[in-house]
């Protein structure tokens, strides 16, 4: 059996259509007459359509570049670092890193610092981002021992990225897997130092 709408639902739909037509009619009419608003509305939609089409073209270009970059990364893999572009060895790394940790990383003044030797390291962009070198410089392993509010000693491990003698970024050791190291040159780095 076919379901036929009741007369009440037909009446409600009729009122809805009437109100919608009135709203559209009011929106398109003015004191000067309906033509000027319709022309404005058409011009506005034409402008919006042109902007949307322009945006779609730019998005398509960006997606095309992204796909090309991802393809190159998958095809070529990770880029190897330029061995001449690590910058100078960070001679004053202990003081520089300690000042940075106290100022920007929330380490308390009475913390104990244990530094590893600076090693040449690098980081690539992801394969889908092309696998190119994102950073290269020196990596320094760091352990910071501090006393908690409860009086317990707690040690946190970090890996510090440095370039041209300055701290670039500090990573928690547990989340530093993207950082890669070159084989250290024997005798090139001073022994590890401990600072308070």
N, C-alpha and C positions, 0 to 999 in steps of 0.2 A: 504494500500500500504506500502510496506517496504521502509524504508529510507536507501538509499545506500550512503555511504560516497563519496564525490566528489574526483576526481583524485588529486586535490590540497591538500585536508586533508590527503589522503593516502600518498602522497609524503612527507608531513610534518612529519607524524608519522614515515615513513621510515627513514627520516633523524634523528629524535629523537632517534629511536632504534639504528641506526648506531653510533651516538655520544655516547650514553650510553654504547654500547659494546666497543667502543674505550677507553672510560674512565676506564671501568673495566679492559680492557686488559692492558692499560698502568699502572694501579695500581698494577697489578699482575705480571708484567714482570720486569726484571732487566737486567743488563749487564751480570750477571752470568747465566741468564736463568730464566724462569718463575717459576721453581720449588721452589727455596729458598724463594721467596716472598709468594707463596701460603702456604708453610709450616709455615712461620712466621704468616701469617694471620690466619691459622687454630689454631695454638697454642694460639694466642691472643684471638680468640673467645672462645676457650676452657677455658682459664683462666677467661675471663669475665663471661662466663656462670656459672662457679663454684662459683665465687663471688656473682653473682645474686642469685643462689640457696641458698648459705649460708645466704645471707641477707633475703631471703624469709622465711627461717627456723627461723631465729632470730625474724623477725617481727611476725611470727605466734606464737612463744613462748610468746612474749610480749603481743600480743592480747589475748592469752589464760589467762595470768596472769591478764590482765585488766578486762576481762569478769568475772573471778573468784572473783576479788576484788569487782567489781560492784555488783555481785550476793550476796556476803557476806554483803555488805552495805545495800542492799535492804532488805535482810532477817533479819539482826540483828538490823538495825537502827543506830542511833547515839550512840557512846560510852559515858558513863558517866565518869567524871573526877575522878582521884585518889585524895581523900581528903587530903592525906599527901604530895602531890607534888606541892603545890602552892608556896612554898618558903617562906622566912621570910617577915613579914609585912614591906612595904617600909616607914621607919620612916622619911627619908629626901626627901620625894617625891616632896615637893614644890620647893625646890632649884634645884633638879635634872631635873624636867620637865621644869622649867623656863629656865635653861641653854640650854637644848635641843631645846626648841622652838625658842630661840633667835639665836642659832647657825645654826640649820639645817632646820627650817621651815619658815624662812623669816619673823618672827615677829619683828616689830620695838622695839627699846629699851624703848620707852615711853609707851608701851602698858600696860593695866591693866589686871591682871590674876585673875580669880576666880576659885578656885579648889573645887571639890567635895571630898568626903571621898573615900579612896581606898577600893574597894570591890573585893572579890574573883571572878574571871571570867575565862572563857575558850572559846575555839573555836574548832569546829570539822572540819575535811575535809568533802567534799561533800559526799552525799550518794553513788554516783557512784565511788568515790575514797575510799570507804570503811567505811566512817563515823567515823574513829578513831580520837582521840584527836590530834589536830595539835599544840595547845598551851594552857597552863594554867598558871595563875599568878594573877596579880591584875590589875583592871581597874580603871582609875581615870577620872571622867568627868571634862572637862575644858572649860571655856568660856574666850575668849581673846577679849578685847575691844581695838580697835586701831582707830586712826584718819586717814581718807583718805586724798588724796592730795587736795580734795575739802573742807577739814575742817570738814567733817561729821564724827560722831562717828559710827563705825560699829562693831558689835559683831559676832564672829564666834565660833561655838561650836565644840569641839573635844572630842574624847575618846582616852585616852592614855593607851597602854598596857605596863605593867611593869613586870619584872621577876628579882628576886634577887636584888632589889633596882635600877635596870637600866631600861631605856626606851627601849622597844623592837620595837614599832611602834606607830605612831600617825595616827588616822583615823578621817576624818571629821565625825561629829556626824550623819549627814544625811546618811552616808554610813557604819555605824557600826552595821548593823542588824545581821551580822554573829556572833557577840560577844555575849556570854551568861553569865549571872551573877548567882552566887549562892545567896541564901537568906542571907542577911547580918546578922551577929551576933550582937545583941544589945549591945552597949557599947564597942565594940571591936575597933572601929575606933575613932580618935579624931574628933572634929567638923570641918566643912569645913573652910578653911582659905582663906583669900583674900590677894594677894600679888601685889605689884606694880612693 
